[in-house]
Each structure stands twice: as C-alpha cells, then as structure tokens.
C-alpha cells in the first residue's frame, strides 16, 4: 500500500511541477529502452519460429521502435503483429516527443531573447525619457532664474 502512495505522490508532484527537458528526455529514453527490451523478449516468446533467440527479437524491436524496419525480421503470428503495432506506436510517439522537446527548447530561447530585447528597449526608452525630463527641468530652472532676476534687481 505504501508503494502506491509513493507513486501517487510522485505523479501528483509531476503534474504540479512541469518536468525539465532533461527529466522528460530521460523518461522518454527509459520508456523506449523498456519497450525495446520488453518487445524483444515478448516477441521471442510469442513468435518463437520467426525469432528463435532474444537477440533477434530485440534487433527487430529496435528497428521497429526507431521506425527503420529493414524487413529482415517480421512477425508472422497475429499476436506478434499486435505487439509490433504497439512498438511502432511507441516509436512514433518517441520521435514526436523528442521533436516537441527540441522545438520547445528553441521556442523558449527565442521567447527569452525577445523578452530581454523588449526589456532593453523599454529601459532605453525610460532612459531617453528621463534625460528629456532632466533637460526640461534644467530649462525650467533657467526660466525661473530669468523670471526672478528682474525682481531681484
């Protein structure tokens, strides 16, 4: 029961705090590695005639998950084909998630650079306005001095 609570807590924390790109990549790679190993072992067990050893099963699983699919190892058993569909979907998801992670990194960097540029522009504008107000203040001081000068004499 405590194991379930641990998983629940981690999952809740995962949902509350978005994962870093590194953590997401590690999770994706680990999940894909598990699918490759598990798929290879299962395929050897399911379709032993076509995949007489685990290494051939893992070779098939690796080329399937990476969407290479040389065709040198193909499941003939219907259950093996269902497993193949799962491994293919994992491979497509892997590529999509990696692409999304890379894209989001580029977008975040571009957004950060744009924010910094806008902040610099705003600071420059503030500096120009402050300089203009300082100039106006000096001019007003000169005008006040000129207006006071005739009275004092």
C-alpha positions as CSV (number, residue, x, y, z in Angstrom):
1,X,0.0,0.0,0.0
2,X,2.8,2.4,0.8
3,X,4.3,1.8,-2.7
4,X,1.0,3.0,-4.2
5,X,1.2,6.2,-2.1
6,X,4.7,6.8,-3.2
7,X,3.7,6.5,-6.9
8,X,0.7,8.8,-6.2
9,X,2.9,11.4,-4.6
10,X,5.4,11.4,-7.4
11,X,2.7,11.6,-10.0
12,X,1.0,14.5,-8.2
13,X,4.3,16.3,-8.0
14,X,5.0,15.6,-11.7
15,X,1.6,17.1,-12.6
16,X,2.1,20.2,-10.4
17,X,5.7,20.9,-11.4
18,X,6.3,20.7,-15.1
19,X,9.3,18.4,-15.7
20,X,12.6,19.8,-17.1
21,X,13.6,18.9,-20.6
22,X,16.3,16.7,-19.1
23,X,13.9,14.7,-17.0
24,X,11.5,14.4,-19.8
25,X,14.2,13.1,-22.1
26,X,15.4,10.7,-19.5
27,X,11.9,9.4,-19.0
28,X,11.3,9.0,-22.8
29,X,14.6,7.2,-23.3
30,X,14.0,4.9,-20.4
31,X,10.4,4.1,-21.6
32,X,11.7,3.4,-25.1
33,X,14.5,1.2,-23.8
34,X,12.0,-0.8,-21.8
35,X,9.8,-1.1,-24.9
36,X,12.7,-2.3,-27.0
37,X,13.8,-4.9,-24.4
38,X,10.3,-5.9,-23.4
39,X,9.2,-6.1,-27.0
40,X,12.2,-8.2,-28.0
41,X,11.7,-10.7,-25.1
42,X,7.9,-10.9,-25.7
43,X,8.3,-11.3,-29.5
44,X,10.7,-14.2,-28.9
45,X,8.2,-15.8,-26.6
46,X,5.2,-15.1,-28.9
47,X,6.6,-15.9,-32.3
48,X,9.5,-18.3,-31.5
49,X,9.7,-19.7,-35.1
50,X,10.5,-16.3,-36.6
51,X,12.5,-15.1,-33.6
52,X,14.5,-18.1,-32.2
53,X,16.5,-16.0,-29.8
54,X,16.1,-12.9,-27.7
55,X,18.8,-11.0,-29.6
56,X,16.9,-11.3,-32.9
57,X,13.7,-10.2,-31.0
58,X,15.5,-7.2,-29.6
59,X,17.0,-6.4,-33.1
60,X,13.5,-6.5,-34.5
61,X,12.2,-4.3,-31.7
62,X,15.0,-1.8,-32.0
63,X,14.5,-1.4,-35.7
64,X,10.7,-1.2,-35.3
65,X,10.8,1.4,-32.5
66,X,13.2,3.6,-34.5
67,X,10.9,3.2,-37.5
68,X,13.7,1.8,-39.6
69,X,12.1,-1.6,-40.3
70,X,14.6,-3.3,-42.6
71,X,12.2,-6.2,-43.1
72,X,14.7,-8.9,-42.3
73,X,12.7,-9.9,-39.2
74,X,8.9,-9.7,-39.5
75,X,6.4,-11.2,-37.1
76,X,4.0,-13.8,-38.6
77,X,1.9,-14.6,-35.6
78,X,-1.2,-12.3,-35.2
79,X,-0.3,-11.6,-31.5
80,X,3.2,-10.7,-32.7
81,X,1.7,-8.3,-35.1
82,X,-0.3,-6.7,-32.3
83,X,2.9,-6.3,-30.3
84,X,4.5,-4.9,-33.4
85,X,1.8,-2.3,-33.7
86,X,2.4,-1.3,-30.1
87,X,6.2,-1.0,-30.6
88,X,5.6,1.1,-33.8
89,X,3.3,3.5,-31.9
90,X,5.9,3.8,-29.2
91,X,8.5,4.6,-31.9
92,X,6.2,7.3,-33.4
93,X,5.5,8.8,-30.0
94,X,9.2,8.8,-29.2
95,X,10.0,10.7,-32.3
96,X,7.1,13.1,-31.8
97,X,8.0,13.8,-28.2
98,X,11.7,14.3,-28.9
99,X,10.9,16.7,-31.7
100,X,8.5,18.6,-29.4
101,X,11.1,18.8,-26.7
102,X,13.7,20.2,-29.1
103,X,11.2,22.6,-30.6
104,X,10.0,23.8,-27.2
105,X,13.7,24.5,-26.2
106,X,14.2,26.6,-29.3
107,X,10.9,28.5,-28.7
108,X,11.7,29.1,-25.1
109,X,15.1,30.5,-26.0
110,X,13.6,32.8,-28.7
111,X,10.9,34.0,-26.3
112,X,13.5,34.7,-23.6
113,X,15.7,36.6,-26.1
114,X,12.7,38.6,-27.3
115,X,11.7,39.4,-23.7
116,X,15.3,40.6,-23.0
117,X,15.3,42.7,-26.1
118,X,11.9,44.3,-25.2
119,X,13.2,45.0,-21.7
120,X,16.3,46.7,-23.1
121,X,14.2,48.7,-25.4
122,X,11.9,49.8,-22.5
123,X,15.0,50.6,-20.4
124,X,16.4,52.7,-23.3
125,X,13.1,54.4,-23.7
126,X,12.9,55.1,-19.9
127,X,16.5,56.5,-20.1
128,X,15.6,58.7,-23.0
129,X,12.5,60.0,-21.2
130,X,14.5,60.6,-18.0
131,X,17.1,62.5,-20.0
132,X,14.4,64.6,-21.6
133,X,12.7,65.3,-18.3
134,X,16.1,66.3,-16.9
135,X,16.6,68.7,-19.8
136,X,13.1,70.1,-19.3
137,X,13.9,70.5,-15.6
138,X,17.1,72.5,-16.4
139,X,15.3,74.7,-18.8
140,X,12.5,75.4,-16.3
141,X,15.2,76.2,-13.7
142,X,16.8,78.7,-16.2
143,X,13.4,80.2,-17.0
144,X,12.6,80.6,-13.3
145,X,16.0,82.1,-12.7
146,X,15.4,84.6,-15.6
147,X,11.9,85.5,-14.2
148,X,13.4,86.1,-10.7
149,X,16.3,88.1,-12.0
150,X,14.3,91.3,-12.8
151,X,12.6,91.3,-9.4
152,X,15.8,91.0,-7.5
153,X,17.4,94.0,-9.2
